[in-house]
Each structure stands twice: as structure tokens, then as C-alpha cells.
Amino acid sequence: MSPAPNDAASDLTLASDFPAATRDDWRKLVDGMLKGAPFEKLVGKTYDGLKIEPIYPRAQGTSAIGSRAAAAPWQIMQRIDHPDAALANAQALHDLENGAIGLTLVFAGANGAHGFGLPPTAEAVAKILDGVFIDAGISIELQVGPQSRMAATHVAEYIKGRGLAPAKCDIRFGLDPLGACAAWGSSPYAWQDIAPAVTGAAKTLASAGFKGPFIVADGRVIHDAGGSEAQEIAFVLACATDYLRALESAGVPLDDARGMIYARLSADADQFLTLAKFRALRLLWARIEQACGLAPKPLFIAAETAWRMLTQRDPYVNMLRATIATFSAGLGGANSLTVLPHTLALGLPDAFARRAARNTQLILLEESNLAKVSDPAAGSGGIEALTRELCEATWTQFQTIDKAGGVFAALEHNLIQSKVAATRAVREANVAKRRDVLTGASEFPNLHEKPAEVLEARPVALTPYGETKIKFDALAPMRLAAPFEKLRDRSDAMFKTNGERPKVFLANLGTPADFTARATFAKSFFETGGIEAVDSEGFADPAALAAAFKASNAALVCLCSSDKVYGEHAAAAAKALHAAGANHIYLAGRPGEQEAVLRSAGVQEFIFAGGDALAMLTSAWQRLEQR
């Protein structure tokens, strides 16, 4: 017989044997471990200046944020961007047969094309969609640019020509002139001329029976350029509001107008910020709807894994980054998700990379069941606090753009670009100092990795779009790993020419217990810049050390050991190395009180965690190329 609900057997109290703990109890333990260091040392900060505390209480009085239907999965979209329409069609059919339920058609010249993209002709569109049952529950999303804007019309005409009912086709047409202007840094027309054109296109598509949405507010423009979460959401809100006003001015009722607009956000490997970003956008858009006198409806948010986090080196780590990004966007309530293949930064991805991108979503949905719980972050102290603070920071920036006259006016005054550039500069500095780590690129490099395979493809040639009448700073896309990869490219070029890479000799002092930690650090440090490390046994005799250095044929040398051994042997070792021809000597670790003695002995630079690794490696290459 089963116990009654109130029986003790059904009321497990696993923690009853432990005394109740309070935040004050925890704080006392933390202060003891900090040993006088300030508690603020444990408080992190985002690029928007938001504080991330080490511990949060459970949030009270919160509820789930509406996004997808209950237990409904997001749409698994697959990127289609091959410049050959026939091959693009073959890829599309294969993807749909193997788990994708939608296609993201990336046309040449679109913000997310990254050098490739589909040809934007009517003939190409017909070939790409041949055999795709568009009215059978398949989702289509278009990414178009100024030179490929007619692709939306070609898709609509193709559907009409096939005799399909537009209302049965799930198509997001992706019109976004504001995003294109921001990315290109120019426009042949002013906003008062652009607005009627984009609203006219949306109205034409709606009158043809398409349900939309037709216009996208695309935050990838900000994210790709190095911007922050609040800057990205503020841009999306400002663009969406401008489109909403334009549609209303064109005679579209507000309730219909909002259904014509959707959003697109980047999802990156910062799990909690990505999750909070998607939640914050929904809350803020609901606030705008309420200000318009509308009862809020869930905004359709398309997600795409981030371009800027992709690396060319050790690209398989990109699979892990994409998995975290997919996880975060999915739990954050994304309605659709496109995973960028892990080799996209190297070229056009092959079948294996495309399969991995597709299966990333399939595994998380079908095996991890991530869609079964609506807004699982609801009530989480940390995520709720981050969402709230992100809303506040975003709303301030959105109001600044709106007061400037909208997105186009803010772009003309470089208001948006200047803020993004400032954030990008801080981000690049943190990457250079390896505070923001890019595994395989800025840390843990593999100089002997086998290059990943990509397809051979020639990008579509596009003609210039109109006369550039209005110019402003462009929000150019970037990849965080690119500066380190340039150094690795120089190393590869030298290897191809000479059969070997530049070398640094690790002058290890003492026993392995003394030097292993810093030798490992130094090896990773230099090989991040393409300079191959030559390891050595520990030395106590300066003459033997100098002889080993000469035999290594290395152009650079780095002393590696503990602070204690440095105090006893580093000065003599540096003098011996200098006498043996070492023109530039590094030492792994902070010099501390020994700096003057070490420099006088011949040590020129010190490498340590938190130093500007990129600047030091760049200067090392300058010395190598001057030899």
C-alpha cells in the first residue's frame, strides 16, 4: 500500500541534520579566505558596467517570461549560403532530410554573408527552392542586403508562380535597411526616403497574403562590431520602434504593424549574459507595446550564434562555443536558431561542418529536452538580477537613440558607433591581455594542428548599390581572435618558406618542480603568437645553460623557474645567455623586488598573466624580422 501524501516517508528532509546557514555565515567564511583582500575582488563586471555578485538569494515575486508556446521547441534553422544555386539547393534538401525544419537563406551582400552568399536573382531563387515543400511546415528566413533586397520579391513571386497559398508559407522576409546602413556606413537615401520603401514592400507582401513578419530589427550589427549586450538590445528596440512608427505612418494599424516586425540577436559563449539578453529584450518590447496602448504579445526572436567568437585556429573549439550559445539562446526563449558552422571563419563550410551545426541543436532538443520547461531561469536570483539590470541599462541607451531622432539620425551623428567603438576597444584590450580567453587562439595553441577542410567557392560579384550620398562610420564586423591569428599566419608563412618556425628557448632553472608551471605558461604564451617553444631540462650551471641555448638555434630565450630560484640563479643565467648571443631575454613571472638586478643582468622583458601578450608578441616578431 502506498503511503498517504502526508506520511513522513513522502516528506524527505535531506538537509535536516545540518544547521541553517545564512548569508552572514557565508560572508564570514569568504572573508576568512580573502585574508584581508576586499570583497569586491569577487564581484565581476560586464562590458555595460553591470555588477555580477558571487552569490544571490532566490528571486521573489517573479514569473516566467512568455516566449514560445508551452513545451514547444525552437525552429532548427540551417544556413544556406553557397554561391552556386544548384549546390545550395542540394545542401538545403539534405539539411531538411536530416533534422533541420527551416532554412536561413543568406544572400550575397547581407550583413551576415561574411564573403559568400546566394546569388539574388529570380533564376537562382527558383533553383535554390526547387523541391522544397515551403507550404508543408518548413520555415524560411531571408538575410538580404542592399544589393540583394530584391530576393524577397523573387521568393514571393516564386511562391505565387508555384500556385502555393502564401498564408500557408512560414517566411520571415528579413527586410532591414537600417541594419544595412549601420553595417555599410553609408546610404544613397535619407530615412524619410527609406521608410516609405520598406513599409511599401511590407504592405505589398501582406496584401499578397503572406503572414510575415517582413521587417527585422537585427542586433547582430552591434554584436559583430564588438558592442555590449545593452547596446545590442537598444539598437534592436530603436530599429523596431522606427519601423513601427513608419508602418503606422503608412496607414498600417499598430496591432498589425507589430506583427510585421521581428528581432534577431546574436548568441555567444557567455551563458548567463546571453540568457539574460533574450529575456530582457522581451520585457522591454512589452514595455514599448504597452506605451503604444497594445496588450503585449511575445515577440518573435531569431537567434544566430555569434560571428565574433569564431576562431580560425583550433576551429573545433567553435563547436563548444556554439553549444553554449545554443543552450543559452534556447533557454532564453529564442523562437528560431541558426548555428554558424565551426569552419565559417576559414571559408565555406563543408558537409561535416554543416552536419555538426545541425546536430548541435538536435542533440540539445531531442536528447537534453531543453524546450520542455518554459523560461527555466525564472526565479533564479542571479539571472533575474542580471535581466533587470540589463533592462535598466538598455532603456537608457534606447532613450538616447530615440531622443536623437531615431536610428538613422543617431548613425549620422556617430552616436551609436562611438559607444560601440569604446566597448570594442576595451574588449580588444582584454583579449590582448588574455583576460578574455579564446581557447586555441589566445591560449593553449597547437602549432601542429591539421588545417580544417572547407569548400572551394567563389563569392558572388555584386555591383555597387546606388550613389553614396550620406556617409558615417561603419559598424564593421570583427573577430576577437584575429590579432593573434595574424601572428600565427606569419609563422605559417615562415614555415612554408624556410621549413621551420621562429623559436624561443625555454631556459629552465632548477628542478622540474621549480620550472614546470612557468615553462608551461611560457610555451603557451609564445606559441600563441606562432613562436615555437624549445623545452629543456633544468640547469644549475650557467655555462651548460648557455651551451644548450646556442645548440637550440633559437632566436629568443625565456628564463623559467620559481621566484626562489630566480633570486639565486637568474642573474648569473641571464649574463651567461647574453654572452652566448642572446640579444633579447624574457623571464616568466613578475619581477617584484628583483627587477633592477634582473634588468642589469640582461633581462629585458617579463611575461606574466594579465600582461599585454599581444603587444609583447608583436614586438617579438618585429625583432625576429629585423634579424
LINCOR-V878785 format. One record per residue. N is the residue number from 1. PHI is phi in degrees with one decimal (none if undefined). OMEGA is omega in radians with two decimals (NA if undefined). Layout:
# LINCOR-V878785
N;PHI;OMEGA
N;PHI;OMEGA
This chain:
# LINCOR-V878785
1;none;-3.12
2;-73.5;3.14
3;-67.6;3.07
4;-67.1;-3.10
5;-55.0;-3.09
6;-92.7;3.13
7;-64.4;-3.13
8;-61.1;-3.10
9;-63.9;-3.11
10;-94.5;-3.10
11;-117.3;-3.10
12;-77.6;3.10
13;-122.7;-3.01
14;-65.9;-3.08
15;-98.5;-3.03
16;-66.9;-3.12
17;-83.8;-3.12
18;-106.9;3.12
19;-68.6;3.11
20;-63.1;-3.13
21;-111.2;3.13
22;-118.0;3.09
23;-62.9;3.12
24;-63.8;3.10
25;-62.4;3.13
26;-62.5;-3.10
27;-63.4;3.11
28;-63.7;3.11
29;-64.6;-3.14
30;-64.6;-3.14
31;-60.0;3.10
32;-65.7;3.12
33;-73.8;-3.13
34;-72.7;3.08
35;52.3;3.08
36;95.2;3.10
37;-69.5;-3.10
38;-66.2;3.14
39;-61.5;-3.12
40;-59.2;3.10
41;-61.9;-3.12
42;-91.1;-3.10
43;-94.2;3.12
44;-87.7;3.11
45;-138.9;3.07
46;-86.9;3.12
47;-71.6;3.01
48;-93.8;-3.13
49;81.5;3.13
50;-77.5;-3.13
51;-83.0;3.05
52;-117.0;-3.10
53;-74.9;3.13
54;-73.6;-3.13
55;-152.0;-3.13
56;-132.7;2.97
57;-77.9;3.08
58;-61.7;3.12
59;-71.8;-3.12
60;-109.2;3.04
61;69.4;-3.14
62;-104.5;3.09
63;-141.9;-3.12
64;-65.7;3.09
65;-90.8;-3.09
66;-66.7;3.10
67;-143.4;3.08
68;-81.6;3.04
69;-62.7;-3.07
70;-54.1;3.10
71;62.0;3.14
72;-85.2;3.10
73;-75.1;2.98
74;-75.0;3.13
75;-78.1;3.09
76;-84.1;-3.10
77;-97.8;3.09
78;-121.8;-3.09
79;-71.3;3.07
80;-120.3;-3.03
81;-145.7;-3.11
82;-71.3;-3.12
83;-63.3;3.07
84;-89.7;-3.03
85;-60.7;-3.14
86;-66.1;3.11
87;-69.3;3.07
88;-62.6;3.11
89;-63.5;3.12
90;-62.4;3.10
91;-63.6;-3.10
92;-62.1;-3.13
93;-64.5;3.13
94;-64.7;-3.13
95;-63.5;-3.13
96;-67.7;3.11
97;-76.6;-3.03
98;-124.1;2.95
99;119.7;3.11
100;-71.4;3.07
101;-113.3;3.12
102;-156.7;-3.13
103;-124.4;3.00
104;-98.6;-3.10
105;-87.5;-3.09
106;-99.2;-3.11
107;-91.4;-3.13
108;-55.5;3.14
109;90.3;3.10
110;-71.8;-3.11
111;-57.9;-3.09
112;-99.6;-3.08
113;-71.5;3.10
114;53.0;3.02
115;96.0;-3.14
116;-122.3;3.10
117;117.4;-3.11
118;-75.9;3.05
119;-68.9;-3.00
120;-91.2;-3.14
121;-105.4;3.12
122;-63.0;-3.14
123;-63.6;3.14
124;-66.1;3.13
125;-59.3;3.13
126;-62.4;-3.13
127;-72.5;-3.11
128;-64.7;-3.06
129;-92.4;-3.14
130;-61.5;3.13
131;84.7;3.10
132;-90.9;-3.13
133;-83.9;-3.00
134;-64.5;-3.10
135;-93.5;-3.10
136;-112.8;3.09
137;89.9;3.11
138;-85.2;3.12
139;-93.5;3.10
140;-124.0;3.02
141;-125.6;3.13
142;-102.8;2.93
143;-119.0;-3.06
144;-125.7;3.08
145;-123.9;-3.12
146;-55.9;-3.09
147;-82.5;-3.13
148;-119.7;-3.08
149;-62.0;-3.12
150;-72.6;3.12
151;-60.3;3.11
152;-62.0;3.11
153;-65.8;3.14
154;-63.5;3.11
155;-63.6;3.13
156;-61.5;-3.13
157;-68.0;3.11
158;-63.5;3.14
159;-64.0;3.10
160;-63.0;3.14
161;-65.6;3.10
162;-81.0;-3.13
163;75.0;3.13
164;-85.7;3.09
165;-80.7;-3.11
166;-54.0;-3.09
167;-66.0;3.13
168;-89.9;-3.11
169;-101.1;3.13
170;-91.6;-3.06
171;-128.5;2.98
172;-105.7;-2.93
173;-81.0;2.95
174;69.0;3.10
175;-70.5;-3.06
176;-156.8;3.14
177;-65.8;3.13
178;-66.1;3.10
179;-63.1;3.13
180;-64.6;3.11
181;-61.0;-3.12
182;-63.5;-3.10
183;-73.4;-3.09
184;-83.8;-3.12
185;75.1;-3.14
186;-164.0;3.08
187;-158.5;3.06
188;-79.5;-3.08
189;-134.6;3.02
190;-82.8;-3.08
191;-61.2;-3.14
192;-64.1;3.05
193;-93.6;-3.12
194;-72.9;-3.05
195;-55.8;3.13
196;-63.2;-3.13
197;-68.9;-3.10
198;-72.7;3.10
199;-69.5;3.10
200;-63.6;3.11
201;-64.7;3.13
202;-63.6;3.14
203;-65.6;3.12
204;-64.1;3.12
205;-64.4;3.13
206;-65.8;3.14
207;-67.3;3.09
208;-78.9;3.07
209;107.1;3.11
210;-73.9;-3.07
211;-89.5;3.10
212;79.5;0.07
213;-72.5;-3.01
214;-113.0;-3.03
215;-117.9;-3.12
216;-117.3;2.96
217;-98.9;-2.91
218;-104.2;3.14
219;-79.5;3.14
220;-58.5;3.13
221;-56.1;-3.13
222;-74.9;-3.10
223;-62.3;-3.14
224;-60.5;-3.11
225;-85.3;3.09
226;99.3;-3.09
227;-73.6;-3.11
228;-93.9;3.13
229;-64.2;-3.13
230;-64.4;3.10
231;-64.3;3.13
232;-66.2;-3.13
233;-66.0;-3.14
234;-60.5;3.11
235;-64.3;3.12
236;-61.7;3.14
237;-61.9;-3.11
238;-66.5;3.10
239;-63.0;-3.12
240;-61.9;3.13
241;-66.9;3.10
242;-62.6;3.11
243;-66.2;3.14
244;-63.3;3.11
245;-64.0;-3.14
246;-64.2;3.12
247;-65.6;3.11
248;-63.5;3.11
249;-64.2;3.13
250;-85.7;3.07
251;93.4;3.13
252;-88.4;3.08
253;-56.7;-3.06
254;-57.5;-3.12
255;-64.1;3.08
256;-75.9;-3.07
257;-62.6;-3.11
258;-66.0;3.08
259;-73.0;3.11
260;-88.5;-3.03
261;-118.0;2.99
262;-137.7;-3.07
263;-120.0;3.04
264;-136.1;-3.13
265;-125.4;2.99
266;-85.7;3.05
267;-118.9;-3.12
268;-120.9;-2.99
269;-82.3;3.01
270;-83.8;-2.95
271;-57.4;-3.02
272;-73.4;3.12
273;-67.8;3.10
274;-63.3;3.14
275;-60.3;-3.12
276;-66.7;-3.11
277;-63.6;3.14
278;-65.8;3.12
279;-66.6;-3.11
280;-64.6;3.13
281;-60.3;-3.13
282;-63.3;-3.14
283;-63.4;-3.10
284;-71.9;3.09
285;-65.6;3.08
286;-61.7;3.11
287;-66.3;3.10
288;-66.0;3.10
289;-58.7;3.14
290;-63.7;3.10
291;-64.8;3.10
292;-87.4;-3.12
293;80.4;-3.12
294;-106.2;2.99
295;-74.4;-3.05
296;-58.5;2.98
297;-125.0;-3.13
298;-57.2;3.09
299;-75.1;3.05
300;-76.9;3.13
301;-119.7;3.03
302;-91.6;3.13
303;-111.6;3.03
304;-139.9;3.12
305;-64.5;-2.87
306;-73.5;3.05
307;-70.8;-2.97
308;-67.4;-3.12
309;-87.6;-3.12
310;-71.0;3.07
311;-118.0;3.02
312;-83.3;-3.13
313;-88.3;-3.07
314;46.4;-3.00
315;-63.8;-3.12
316;-67.0;3.04
317;-65.0;3.09
318;-59.2;3.09
319;-63.2;3.12
320;-67.9;3.11
321;-61.2;-3.14
322;-65.0;3.13
323;-64.2;3.11
324;-63.7;3.14
325;-63.6;3.12
326;-63.7;3.09
327;-55.1;-3.05
328;-69.0;3.14
329;-66.1;3.13
330;-63.5;3.11
331;-71.5;3.11
332;-77.3;3.04
333;101.4;3.10
334;-60.8;3.12
335;-86.0;3.08
336;-144.0;-3.07
337;-146.3;3.05
338;-115.2;3.11
339;-96.8;3.07
340;-71.6;3.12
341;-57.1;-2.98
342;-67.4;-3.14
343;-105.3;-3.05
344;-60.6;-3.14
345;-70.4;3.13
346;-95.0;-3.08
347;159.4;-3.12
348;-77.9;-3.04
349;-62.7;3.11
350;-89.0;-3.05
351;-62.3;-3.13
352;-65.0;-3.13
353;-64.6;3.12
354;-66.5;3.12
355;-64.1;3.14
356;-62.8;3.12
357;-63.7;-3.13
358;-66.7;-3.07
359;-72.2;3.06
360;-55.6;3.14
361;-73.8;-3.09
362;-59.6;-3.12
363;-66.1;-3.12
364;-66.6;3.13
365;-83.3;-3.00
366;-83.7;-3.11
367;-104.1;3.12
368;-94.4;3.07
369;55.3;-3.06
370;-66.3;-3.07
371;-85.4;-3.04
372;-72.1;-3.13
373;-114.8;3.11
374;-80.2;3.11
375;45.9;-3.12
376;-64.5;3.13
377;-81.8;-3.13
378;-58.7;-3.14
379;90.8;3.09
380;-71.5;-3.09
381;-55.6;-3.10
382;-66.8;-3.10
383;-69.7;3.12
384;-63.8;3.12
385;-64.6;3.14
386;-65.0;3.10
387;-62.1;-3.12
388;-64.0;-3.13
389;-67.3;3.09
390;-67.0;3.07
391;-60.5;-3.10
392;-65.3;3.13
393;-65.6;-3.12
394;-67.3;-3.07
395;-61.5;3.09
396;-62.4;-3.13
397;-69.8;3.08
398;-61.5;3.13
399;-63.2;3.11
400;-62.8;3.12
401;-65.2;-3.10
402;-64.8;3.13
403;-67.8;3.12
404;-76.3;-3.14
405;109.8;-3.14
406;103.5;-3.03
407;-63.4;-3.06
408;-61.9;3.12
409;-63.9;3.12
410;-64.3;3.08
411;-66.2;3.14
412;-60.2;3.13
413;-93.5;-3.14
414;55.5;-3.14
415;-69.4;-3.14
416;-71.8;-3.05
417;-63.0;-3.10
418;-65.0;3.13
419;-70.3;3.10
420;-64.8;3.14
421;-62.3;3.12
422;-64.7;3.10
423;-65.8;3.14
424;-60.9;-3.14
425;-62.9;3.11
426;-66.0;3.14
427;-63.3;3.14
428;-63.8;3.10
429;-65.0;3.12
430;-69.1;3.05
431;-67.0;-3.14
432;-61.0;3.13
433;-88.8;3.10
434;62.1;2.96
435;-76.8;2.96
436;-98.0;-2.98
437;-90.2;3.03
438;-118.1;-3.06
439;-58.8;-3.13
440;91.1;3.14
441;-116.4;-3.14
442;-98.4;3.01
443;-149.0;3.12
444;52.7;-3.14
445;-76.7;3.05
446;-129.2;-3.09
447;-67.1;-3.06
448;-109.1;-3.13
449;-67.1;3.11
450;-81.9;-3.12
451;-60.8;3.09
452;-75.1;-3.11
453;-89.0;3.03
454;-133.6;-3.13
455;-79.6;3.00
456;-86.9;-3.12
457;-152.4;3.12
458;-105.7;-3.13
459;-59.0;3.11
460;-70.3;3.10
461;-81.6;-3.12
462;-114.3;3.08
463;-84.1;3.12
464;-56.8;-3.10
465;-100.1;3.02
466;65.3;3.12
467;-85.7;-3.13
468;-77.1;-3.11
469;-97.9;-3.08
470;-120.7;-3.11
471;-122.8;3.03
472;-158.1;-3.12
473;-65.7;3.12
474;-85.6;3.01
475;-93.2;-3.03
476;-74.7;3.10
477;-68.8;3.13
478;-140.9;2.97
479;-121.1;-3.04
480;-61.5;-3.05
481;-83.0;-2.99
482;-54.6;-3.13
483;-61.1;3.10
484;-70.7;-3.14
485;-66.6;3.09
486;-63.7;3.09
487;-67.4;3.09
488;-64.4;3.10
489;-63.7;3.10
490;-64.7;3.10
491;-65.1;3.12
492;-63.6;3.13
493;-64.3;3.11
494;-66.5;3.13
495;-63.9;-3.14
496;-65.6;-3.11
497;-82.9;-2.99
498;-105.4;-3.11
499;82.3;3.09
500;-153.6;3.13
501;-97.6;3.01
502;-64.9;-3.03
503;-126.7;2.98
504;-123.5;3.13
505;-88.7;3.10
506;-87.4;-3.11
507;-84.3;-3.06
508;-81.1;-3.12
509;-112.1;3.08
510;86.5;-3.09
511;-94.4;3.08
512;-54.3;3.10
513;-62.8;-3.14
514;-79.4;-2.93
515;-108.0;-2.99
516;-57.7;-3.08
517;-60.6;-3.09
518;-78.5;3.06
519;-67.2;3.09
520;-64.2;3.10
521;-62.2;-3.11
522;-65.0;3.11
523;-60.0;3.12
524;-63.5;-3.11
525;-58.6;-3.05
526;-73.2;-3.11
527;-72.0;2.97
528;-58.2;3.11
529;-96.4;3.10
530;82.3;3.13
531;-99.5;-3.01
532;-73.0;-3.13
533;-89.1;3.06
534;-104.8;-3.07
535;-77.8;3.14
536;-153.6;3.02
537;-77.3;3.13
538;-69.4;-3.12
539;-119.9;2.98
540;-116.5;-3.12
541;-94.3;-3.13
542;-58.1;-3.12
543;-66.4;3.12
544;-65.1;3.10
545;-63.9;-3.13
546;-63.2;3.13
547;-65.5;3.12
548;-65.3;3.10
549;-62.1;-3.13
550;-62.7;-3.12
551;-70.8;-3.09
552;-74.8;-3.11
553;60.9;3.12
554;-88.1;-3.14
555;-83.4;-3.09
556;-124.5;3.13
557;-142.3;3.13
558;-135.8;3.08
559;-76.0;-3.11
560;-135.4;3.04
561;-178.2;3.14
562;-87.1;3.12
563;-59.9;-3.12
564;-63.7;3.14
565;-67.4;3.08
566;-56.5;-3.11
567;-62.5;-3.08
568;-93.5;-2.95
569;-129.2;-3.00
570;-63.7;-3.09
571;-63.0;3.13
572;-65.6;3.13
573;-64.1;-3.14
574;-63.9;3.12
575;-63.9;3.13
576;-66.4;3.12
577;-65.8;3.11
578;-63.5;3.12
579;-66.2;-3.13
580;-85.2;3.07
581;109.3;3.10
582;-74.8;-3.09
583;-83.0;-3.14
584;-142.7;-3.05
585;-114.5;3.06
586;-103.2;3.02
587;-136.3;-3.13
588;-83.2;-3.13
589;125.6;3.07
590;-77.7;-3.05
591;-73.8;-3.12
592;61.5;-3.09
593;-71.9;-3.10
594;-87.6;-2.99
595;-57.4;-3.08
596;-61.2;-3.14
597;-64.8;-3.11
598;-66.6;3.13
599;-66.2;3.13
600;-67.2;3.12
601;-84.1;3.09
602;121.7;3.10
603;-77.1;-3.11
604;-95.5;-3.05
605;-140.0;-3.11
606;-124.0;3.11
607;-107.2;-3.10
608;-159.2;3.13
609;-62.4;-3.13
610;97.4;3.07
611;-77.8;-3.14
612;-79.1;-3.09
613;-63.7;-3.09
614;-63.4;3.13
615;-64.3;-3.12
616;-68.3;3.13
617;-69.7;3.10
618;-64.2;3.11
619;-67.9;3.08
620;-63.2;3.11
621;-64.8;3.10
622;-62.5;3.09
623;-67.9;-3.13
624;-62.5;-3.08
625;-81.3;3.09
626;-91.6;-3.11
627;-69.7;NA
